[in-house]
Amino acid sequence: MSAEYTIRHPRLHEAERLAEVHIASWKEAYEGILPDQFWNDDAYQRRLDSWRQMLADPAHRARTRVTEVHGTVVGMAQIGPPREDDVDVEHELYMIYLLADHQGNGASSAMLEELLHHKSASLWVLKTNARALAFYRKHGFTPDGAEKDLGEDAGAEALAGIVEIRMVREPQ
């Protein structure tokens, strides 16, 4: 576990590293739950393309933070406008990922609080992800009763039975 970290905005040239961390953190968190297609070469290329697009957009960069340890990016978090109309919050937490070797040092909490401050927010998390659920509860999020089976989207049959729940928090 690394004790020294810096939270900052991502830089334009960091798309490759962000894609690497994104894929690696997904594999660490979801191997055995999600199909391997989420961390293969094609997945990396999709993430790389996505990060290049996001980093080219100043609004996306402004809503994104990275965790850096000794000059190397080891995590990322991003917020944006809520994607659902049925939840009354200021932001949605789109992602927060930190490589396993760097978890437990406060970096995830620091990214979350720097992005959200004390504002209301929502997020989606796997219903069975006890560690993530505990982390979000610690930061004032509670389930609001909304659930979705990831396999219900067209072309996502391999994800059938994997359920996400929505959590929300009031202004802190």
C-alpha positions as a LaTeX table, in Angstrom:
\begin{tabular}{lrrr}
\hline
Residue & $x$ (\AA) & $y$ (\AA) & $z$ (\AA) \\
\hline
Met1 & 0.00 & 0.00 & 0.00 \\
Ser2 & 1.40 & 3.36 & $-1.02$ \\
Ala3 & 1.12 & 6.17 & 1.52 \\
Glu4 & 2.10 & 9.19 & $-0.59$ \\
Tyr5 & $-0.17$ & 10.29 & $-3.41$ \\
Thr6 & $-1.20$ & 13.38 & $-5.31$ \\
Ile7 & $-4.71$ & 14.08 & $-6.59$ \\
Arg8 & $-4.80$ & 16.21 & $-9.74$ \\
His9 & $-6.48$ & 16.78 & $-13.11$ \\
Pro10 & $-5.43$ & 14.39 & $-15.88$ \\
Arg11 & $-3.05$ & 15.60 & $-18.56$ \\
Leu12 & $-3.67$ & 15.43 & $-22.31$ \\
His13 & $-0.85$ & 12.93 & $-22.92$ \\
Glu14 & $-2.00$ & 10.39 & $-20.30$ \\
Ala15 & $-4.62$ & 8.48 & $-22.31$ \\
Glu16 & $-2.48$ & 5.32 & $-22.58$ \\
Arg17 & $-1.75$ & 5.18 & $-18.86$ \\
Leu18 & $-5.37$ & 5.90 & $-17.96$ \\
Ala19 & $-6.54$ & 3.10 & $-20.27$ \\
Glu20 & $-3.99$ & 0.72 & $-18.68$ \\
Val21 & $-5.11$ & 1.60 & $-15.15$ \\
His22 & $-8.76$ & 1.40 & $-16.14$ \\
Ile23 & $-8.36$ & $-2.11$ & $-17.58$ \\
Ala24 & $-6.10$ & $-3.34$ & $-14.77$ \\
Ser25 & $-8.36$ & $-2.03$ & $-12.01$ \\
Trp26 & $-11.40$ & $-3.60$ & $-13.68$ \\
Lys27 & $-9.61$ & $-6.94$ & $-13.87$ \\
Glu28 & $-8.60$ & $-6.70$ & $-10.21$ \\
Ala29 & $-12.13$ & $-5.82$ & $-9.12$ \\
Tyr30 & $-14.28$ & $-7.89$ & $-11.47$ \\
Glu31 & $-12.33$ & $-10.98$ & $-12.60$ \\
Gly32 & $-14.61$ & $-13.95$ & $-12.09$ \\
Ile33 & $-17.67$ & $-11.69$ & $-12.20$ \\
Leu34 & $-17.43$ & $-10.05$ & $-15.63$ \\
Pro35 & $-16.33$ & $-11.83$ & $-18.82$ \\
Asp36 & $-12.67$ & $-11.55$ & $-19.88$ \\
Gln37 & $-13.74$ & $-9.37$ & $-22.81$ \\
Phe38 & $-13.59$ & $-6.42$ & $-20.40$ \\
Trp39 & $-9.78$ & $-6.55$ & $-20.11$ \\
Asn40 & $-8.57$ & $-8.05$ & $-23.39$ \\
Asp41 & $-6.72$ & $-6.15$ & $-26.16$ \\
Asp42 & $-9.96$ & $-4.96$ & $-27.76$ \\
Ala43 & $-11.15$ & $-3.59$ & $-24.42$ \\
Tyr44 & $-7.86$ & $-1.76$ & $-23.99$ \\
Gln45 & $-8.20$ & $-0.18$ & $-27.43$ \\
Arg46 & $-11.78$ & 0.93 & $-26.66$ \\
Arg47 & $-10.64$ & 2.45 & $-23.35$ \\
Leu48 & $-7.70$ & 4.15 & $-25.05$ \\
Asp49 & $-9.98$ & 5.69 & $-27.68$ \\
Ser50 & $-12.43$ & 6.76 & $-24.99$ \\
Trp51 & $-9.73$ & 8.36 & $-22.82$ \\
Arg52 & $-8.28$ & 10.19 & $-25.82$ \\
Gln53 & $-11.71$ & 11.67 & $-26.53$ \\
Met54 & $-12.34$ & 12.57 & $-22.90$ \\
Leu55 & $-8.95$ & 14.19 & $-22.43$ \\
Ala56 & $-9.43$ & 16.26 & $-25.57$ \\
Asp57 & $-12.54$ & 17.79 & $-23.99$ \\
Pro58 & $-11.77$ & 20.43 & $-21.31$ \\
Ala59 & $-15.15$ & 19.79 & $-19.63$ \\
His60 & $-14.34$ & 16.08 & $-19.17$ \\
Arg61 & $-10.87$ & 16.88 & $-17.84$ \\
Ala62 & $-12.40$ & 19.34 & $-15.36$ \\
Arg63 & $-14.72$ & 16.60 & $-14.03$ \\
Thr64 & $-11.92$ & 14.02 & $-13.74$ \\
Arg65 & $-9.20$ & 13.48 & $-11.14$ \\
Val66 & $-6.28$ & 11.09 & $-11.14$ \\
Thr67 & $-4.21$ & 9.70 & $-8.30$ \\
Glu68 & $-0.49$ & 9.82 & $-8.91$ \\
Val69 & 2.16 & 8.02 & $-6.87$ \\
His70 & 5.82 & 8.79 & $-7.54$ \\
Gly71 & 4.95 & 10.28 & $-10.93$ \\
Thr72 & 2.77 & 7.38 & $-12.08$ \\
Val73 & $-1.02$ & 7.45 & $-12.42$ \\
Val74 & $-2.57$ & 4.67 & $-10.31$ \\
Gly75 & $-6.24$ & 5.66 & $-10.23$ \\
Met76 & $-8.98$ & 7.89 & $-11.60$ \\
Ala77 & $-12.41$ & 9.24 & $-10.77$ \\
Gln78 & $-14.96$ & 11.12 & $-12.86$ \\
Ile79 & $-18.29$ & 12.83 & $-12.27$ \\
Gly80 & $-20.85$ & 14.30 & $-14.60$ \\
Pro81 & $-24.48$ & 15.25 & $-14.81$ \\
Pro82 & $-26.95$ & 12.60 & $-13.62$ \\
Arg83 & $-28.00$ & 10.30 & $-16.46$ \\
Glu84 & $-31.43$ & 9.53 & $-14.97$ \\
Asp85 & $-34.30$ & 11.97 & $-14.61$ \\
Asp86 & $-35.80$ & 10.21 & $-11.58$ \\
Val87 & $-33.03$ & 11.17 & $-9.15$ \\
Asp88 & $-32.63$ & 14.71 & $-7.78$ \\
Val89 & $-28.87$ & 15.13 & $-7.32$ \\
Glu90 & $-26.24$ & 17.55 & $-8.55$ \\
His91 & $-23.80$ & 14.96 & $-9.93$ \\
Glu92 & $-23.36$ & 11.32 & $-10.82$ \\
Leu93 & $-20.13$ & 9.54 & $-9.98$ \\
Tyr94 & $-19.33$ & 7.84 & $-13.29$ \\
Met95 & $-16.21$ & 6.02 & $-12.11$ \\
Ile96 & $-13.70$ & 5.69 & $-9.35$ \\
Tyr97 & $-10.91$ & 3.15 & $-9.76$ \\
Leu98 & $-7.64$ & 2.69 & $-7.95$ \\
Leu99 & $-5.14$ & $-0.11$ & $-8.47$ \\
Ala100 & $-5.31$ & $-2.64$ & $-5.63$ \\
Asp101 & $-1.73$ & $-1.98$ & $-4.45$ \\
His102 & $-2.73$ & 1.62 & $-3.71$ \\
Gln103 & $-6.05$ & 1.06 & $-1.99$ \\
Gly104 & $-6.53$ & 1.75 & 1.69 \\
Asn105 & $-4.44$ & 4.93 & 1.88 \\
Gly106 & $-7.22$ & 7.48 & 1.49 \\
Ala107 & $-6.65$ & 8.26 & $-2.20$ \\
Ser108 & $-10.12$ & 7.11 & $-3.29$ \\
Ser109 & $-11.73$ & 9.21 & $-0.58$ \\
Ala110 & $-9.63$ & 12.19 & $-1.58$ \\
Met111 & $-10.61$ & 11.89 & $-5.26$ \\
Leu112 & $-14.27$ & 11.51 & $-4.35$ \\
Glu113 & $-14.34$ & 14.50 & $-2.02$ \\
Glu114 & $-12.33$ & 16.72 & $-4.36$ \\
Leu115 & $-14.81$ & 16.04 & $-7.16$ \\
Leu116 & $-18.02$ & 16.16 & $-5.15$ \\
His117 & $-17.06$ & 18.39 & $-2.24$ \\
His118 & $-20.22$ & 18.25 & $-0.13$ \\
Lys119 & $-22.69$ & 18.06 & $-3.00$ \\
Ser120 & $-25.45$ & 15.54 & $-3.63$ \\
Ala121 & $-24.66$ & 12.69 & $-5.99$ \\
Ser122 & $-25.72$ & 9.30 & $-7.31$ \\
Leu123 & $-23.76$ & 6.30 & $-8.55$ \\
Trp124 & $-24.25$ & 2.71 & $-9.73$ \\
Val125 & $-22.38$ & $-0.14$ & $-8.07$ \\
Leu126 & $-22.50$ & $-3.93$ & $-8.32$ \\
Lys127 & $-24.97$ & $-5.22$ & $-5.76$ \\
Thr128 & $-22.48$ & $-7.89$ & $-4.65$ \\
Asn129 & $-19.45$ & $-5.58$ & $-4.28$ \\
Ala130 & $-19.31$ & $-5.44$ & $-0.49$ \\
Arg131 & $-16.09$ & $-3.42$ & $-0.36$ \\
Ala132 & $-17.43$ & $-0.72$ & $-2.70$ \\
Leu133 & $-20.78$ & $-0.62$ & $-0.89$ \\
Ala134 & $-18.99$ & $-0.06$ & 2.44 \\
Phe135 & $-16.81$ & 2.67 & 0.90 \\
Tyr136 & $-19.80$ & 4.53 & $-0.51$ \\
Arg137 & $-21.79$ & 4.19 & 2.73 \\
Lys138 & $-18.82$ & 5.71 & 4.57 \\
His139 & $-19.18$ & 8.71 & 2.26 \\
Gly140 & $-22.90$ & 9.17 & 2.89 \\
Phe141 & $-24.38$ & 7.15 & 0.00 \\
Thr142 & $-27.38$ & 4.89 & 0.58 \\
Pro143 & $-29.26$ & 2.59 & $-1.81$ \\
Asp144 & $-32.40$ & 4.25 & $-3.18$ \\
Gly145 & $-34.10$ & 1.06 & $-4.37$ \\
Ala146 & $-33.23$ & 1.35 & $-8.08$ \\
Glu147 & $-31.65$ & $-1.75$ & $-9.62$ \\
Lys148 & $-30.68$ & $-2.88$ & $-13.10$ \\
Asp149 & $-29.58$ & $-6.20$ & $-14.53$ \\
Leu150 & $-26.64$ & $-5.49$ & $-16.83$ \\
Gly151 & $-27.73$ & $-8.32$ & $-19.13$ \\
Glu152 & $-30.95$ & $-6.53$ & $-20.09$ \\
Asp153 & $-29.22$ & $-4.19$ & $-22.54$ \\
Ala154 & $-29.13$ & $-5.27$ & $-26.18$ \\
Gly155 & $-25.99$ & $-7.27$ & $-26.89$ \\
Ala156 & $-25.15$ & $-7.72$ & $-23.22$ \\
Glu157 & $-26.52$ & $-11.22$ & $-22.69$ \\
Ala158 & $-23.17$ & $-12.36$ & $-21.19$ \\
Leu159 & $-23.89$ & $-10.02$ & $-18.26$ \\
Ala160 & $-27.29$ & $-11.50$ & $-17.39$ \\
Gly161 & $-27.76$ & $-11.80$ & $-13.66$ \\
Ile162 & $-25.13$ & $-9.18$ & $-12.80$ \\
Val163 & $-27.07$ & $-6.52$ & $-10.93$ \\
Glu164 & $-26.15$ & $-2.93$ & $-10.12$ \\
Ile165 & $-27.89$ & $-0.81$ & $-7.52$ \\
Arg166 & $-28.09$ & 2.94 & $-7.42$ \\
Met167 & $-26.87$ & 4.78 & $-4.35$ \\
Val168 & $-27.46$ & 8.45 & $-3.60$ \\
Arg169 & $-26.30$ & 10.96 & $-1.06$ \\
Glu170 & $-27.77$ & 14.22 & 0.08 \\
Pro171 & $-25.60$ & 17.33 & 0.37 \\
Gln172 & $-23.10$ & 16.76 & 3.17 \\
\hline
\end{tabular}
